[in-house]
Amino acid sequence: MVNTKINLLGIEIDNPIIPASGTFGFGYEFAELYDINILGTFSFKGTTKEPRFGNPTPRIAECTAGMINSVGLQNPGVEKVISEELPKLKKVFSKPVMANVSGFSVEEYAYTCEKLNDCEQVGWIEVNVSCPNVHNGGMSFGTSPDAVSKVVKAVKKVTTKPVIIKLSPNVTDIVSIAKACEEAGADGISLINTLLGMRIDIKRRKPVIANKMGGFSGDAIFPVAVRMVYQVYEAVSIPIIGMGGISSAKDVIEMMMAGATAVQVGAANLINPFACKEIIEELPKEMDKLNIKDINEIIGGAH
């Protein structure tokens, strides 16, 4: 028997597989397909202070080995997430869940995180400073060490839960941003969020997506994600959750060898709703093949 359990910032989880925010809703839709309690945990839909309708349609564009989305953080707002979504989730998921938070000012981030801090179900708070498809927010915080520090400090003041900062790959130097997060008091880092991409409809001679550009995710970005996780692991001492194009147990092992303590699976869930279930089932078999007895022994193993 192999050991797939890991300790993620003080909470033991059964395996390192975590569906990424925005690809798993609030969980209960997937619970109709399989028992989602097999997951390590999952990061629920990005939540903001106020309800958001999201960006105009079309919001999705297909591309080779991936997709581009510009949903625009559509969500019911933090009050409804707490009063309606989390009680529904509790009926089907008995483990601590990861809350994903976005904001358009430092004050908004702090407000939403403080509200979610009081929820018993929430084990970790993942702060998204990297959404590339919302005007005047998200990306500006995640591309400046100074701005990201302000967000981290404000959130840490109002929450007792572990705070994980989700970083954008759309920067010149990911290491300096990660170091700024650690110095400001972040407990962990998630990377990478989507790259910025675009498709053009050659018949209409116009961008496919109404917002012109969006977040590029899927298998194609995996090598970029592995490289950035590897670089950040060398520079910080806080845990990393690696993501970006993970769609198999082999990808999980590779990402953990690069330096990730846990991984998030995103676009794969939109292609195959059983993706995480299948990865969890395959992981012990892949570990056996590679003579890995304990998943923890491979974290950063490629350094």
Buried (B, 14 or more C-beta within 10 A) or exposed (E): EBBBEBEBBEBEBBBBBBBBBBBBBBBBEBBEEBEBEBBBBBBBBBBBBEEBEBBEEBBBBEBEEBBBBBBBBBBBBBBEBBEEBBEEBBEBBEBBBBBBBBBBBBEBBBBBBBBBBEBEBBBBBBBBBBBBBBEEBBBBBBBBBEBBBBBBBBBBEBBEBBBBBBBBBBBEEBBEBBBBBBEBBBBBBBBBBBBBBBBEEEEEEEBBBBBEBBBBBBBBBBEBBBBBBBBBBEEBEBBBBBBBBBBBBBBBBBBBBBBBBBBBBBBBBBEEBEBBBBBBEBBBEBBEEEEBEEBBEBBBEEE
